[in-house]
């Protein structure tokens, strides 16, 4: 067969959520067709289970980073302080969305770089 030839064999249509809602298929049939039929765990399954971190540490680490959990900074460049600002200043920056504290830092850093005292 030519590499550019189209495969004309049609795959069977998977049941849809409409098929499920109308009663054409059962929930079990829908889940089996979509590969979502997962058996319930037994006590023996739980007894043999191992923590995900033990099996796939790199995946757990990636998920934690996605959740916003960062590892230690290689070279800490910022200092944590308490700072009191005018309410209208805070309201202005908060209105700009997530990352507003970083934007306050950017404005102050620019001010310092421009030689203001």
N, C-alpha and C positions, 0 to 999 in steps of 0.2 A: 504494500500500500504506500502511496506517495505520502511524504511527510506533511504536505500541505493539505491533504485530503481531510475533510471533516468527518468526525465520528458521528454517524447518523443514529446510532443506537440510543434510544431514550431511556433514561433512568425512571423507575417508578416514582410517581409523585408522593412526597411525604405528606402525611396528614397535617392539616393546618389547625390553628386554634379555633377557627370557625367550625371545622369538622368535629372538634372536641365539644364545642358549645352546642352544636346541633344534635349531638348524640350519634354521629356517624362512626365515631371511634370512641373507645373507652380511654380513660386517663392512662391505664397500663399500656394499651396499644400505642398511644401517642408517645409515651416516654420510651418504649422499646424502639420505635421507629426513629426517634431522634437521639438514641444512644444515651438516654437519661435514666435508664432503669438500673438503679444501684440498690443491691440488696441491703437490708438492715444488718448492722453489726451484731455479732453474738458476743457473749462473754469471752469466748476463746479468742475472737478477733481483737478485742480490747486488751486481753492479756498479752498478745504478741505485738501490739502496736508499739512503735518507737516514735519519739518526738521528731517532727519535721526538721527541726534544726540539726538533728543528728544525721539525717539522711541527705538533706539538701541545704547545707548551711548558706550557700551562695544565693539561693532563691529567697530564703528567709531574710537575709541581709538586704537584698534588693527591695523586698516588700517594706521592710522597716524604713529604708531610705525614702521610698515613695510616700510613706505615711508622715514624713517630716522628721523622722528620727535620724539625726546626723551623728556621725562618729566624732571623735575629738578633732578640733582644728589642728592642722599641722603646725601652723604658726599663728597663735591667737593674735589678732590684729585689733580687736575691739575690747573695750572695757565696759563691764556692766555697771551702770550707775542709776541712781534715782534722780529724776529731773522734774521739776515743776514748770509747766508751761501754761500760758494763757489758754483759757477754754476755747477761744475763737481760733487760735493757732492749731490746737489739737483737732477741733471740729473740721477745719479746712483740710488737714492732711488725712484724717480718717475718711472723709468723703471721697478721697481719691482711690479708695479700695485697699485690698491686701498689699502689704509691703509699705504701708504709710510710714512706719518708724524708720525704715531704710531711706525713704525719701527725705525725712527730716535730717538724717545724717548727711545725705548728699548736699542738701542746701547749706548746712553748717560747714562741711568740708570745702565746698566751693568758696564760701565766704573767707575761710582761713587761707586758701590757696591764693586768693586775690589780694592778700596782704592786709585785710581789715583786722583791726584790733578790737 
